[in-house]
Amino acid sequence: MWSRTFAGLLLGLLISISVVLNLNLLLPIKEDTMLLIGLLCAFPIWVGIQVWAYSFTSAKKAWLKLTIVLAPSALLNLLLLSLR
């Protein structure tokens, strides 16, 4: 149970930051609006991923699936930041 909790906390935080960064890099809006969107979206995404981590039957599956979700988002972050 604790391992799934840490998977949800750690990887959930990284996924939510990564998704919000992708949104900020893709949407052509002003900085203050991007900040507001990031603040409003990051916490619900993080909580949703934490809940999703508890739906797996084992901690190993939770870490694996959340890492599979994080990898493409992080790669898109790198691509968008390098093109900026």
C-alpha positions as CSV (number, residue, x, y, z in Angstrom):
1,M,0.0,0.0,0.0
2,W,2.8,2.5,0.8
3,S,4.5,1.8,-2.4
4,R,1.4,2.7,-4.4
5,T,1.0,5.8,-2.3
6,F,4.6,6.9,-3.1
7,A,4.0,6.1,-6.8
8,G,0.9,8.3,-6.8
9,L,2.6,11.1,-4.9
10,L,5.9,11.1,-6.8
11,L,4.9,10.1,-10.3
12,G,1.6,11.9,-10.0
13,L,3.3,15.1,-9.2
14,L,5.8,14.7,-12.1
15,I,2.9,13.8,-14.6
16,S,0.8,16.7,-13.5
17,I,3.7,19.1,-13.9
18,S,4.6,17.7,-17.2
19,V,1.1,17.8,-18.6
20,V,0.6,21.5,-17.4
21,L,4.0,22.4,-19.0
22,N,2.9,20.8,-22.2
23,L,-0.3,22.9,-22.1
24,N,1.6,26.0,-21.4
25,L,4.0,25.4,-24.3
26,L,1.3,24.5,-26.8
27,L,-1.4,27.1,-26.1
28,P,-0.7,30.6,-27.6
29,I,-1.9,32.7,-24.6
30,K,-0.5,35.3,-22.3
31,E,1.8,34.4,-19.4
32,D,-0.7,35.4,-16.6
33,T,-3.4,33.2,-18.2
34,M,-1.0,30.3,-18.6
35,L,-0.1,30.6,-14.9
36,L,-3.8,30.6,-13.9
37,I,-4.5,27.5,-16.1
38,G,-1.5,25.7,-14.6
39,L,-2.6,26.4,-11.0
40,L,-6.2,25.3,-11.7
41,C,-5.3,22.2,-13.6
42,A,-2.2,20.8,-11.8
43,F,-3.8,19.8,-8.5
44,P,-6.9,17.9,-9.9
45,I,-4.6,16.0,-12.3
46,W,-2.3,15.1,-9.4
47,V,-5.2,13.9,-7.2
48,G,-6.7,11.9,-10.1
49,I,-3.4,10.1,-10.7
50,Q,-3.0,9.4,-7.0
51,V,-6.5,7.8,-7.0
52,W,-5.6,5.9,-10.2
53,A,-2.4,4.5,-8.5
54,Y,-4.7,2.8,-5.9
55,S,-6.7,1.1,-8.6
56,F,-3.8,-1.2,-9.5
57,T,-3.6,-4.6,-7.9
58,S,0.1,-4.3,-7.1
59,A,2.6,-1.6,-6.5
60,K,4.8,-2.9,-9.4
61,K,1.9,-2.4,-11.8
62,A,1.3,1.1,-10.5
63,W,4.9,2.2,-10.9
64,L,5.0,0.7,-14.4
65,K,1.8,2.2,-15.7
66,L,2.5,5.6,-14.3
67,T,6.0,5.6,-15.7
68,I,4.6,4.6,-19.1
69,V,2.3,7.7,-18.9
70,L,5.1,10.0,-17.7
71,A,7.6,9.0,-20.5
72,P,5.8,10.4,-23.6
73,S,4.8,13.5,-21.7
74,A,8.3,14.2,-20.6
75,L,9.6,13.5,-24.1
76,L,7.1,16.0,-25.5
77,N,8.3,18.5,-22.9
78,L,11.9,18.1,-24.1
79,L,10.9,18.4,-27.7
80,L,8.8,21.5,-27.2
81,L,11.4,23.2,-25.0
82,S,14.1,22.5,-27.5
83,L,12.0,24.0,-30.3
84,R,11.3,27.1,-28.3
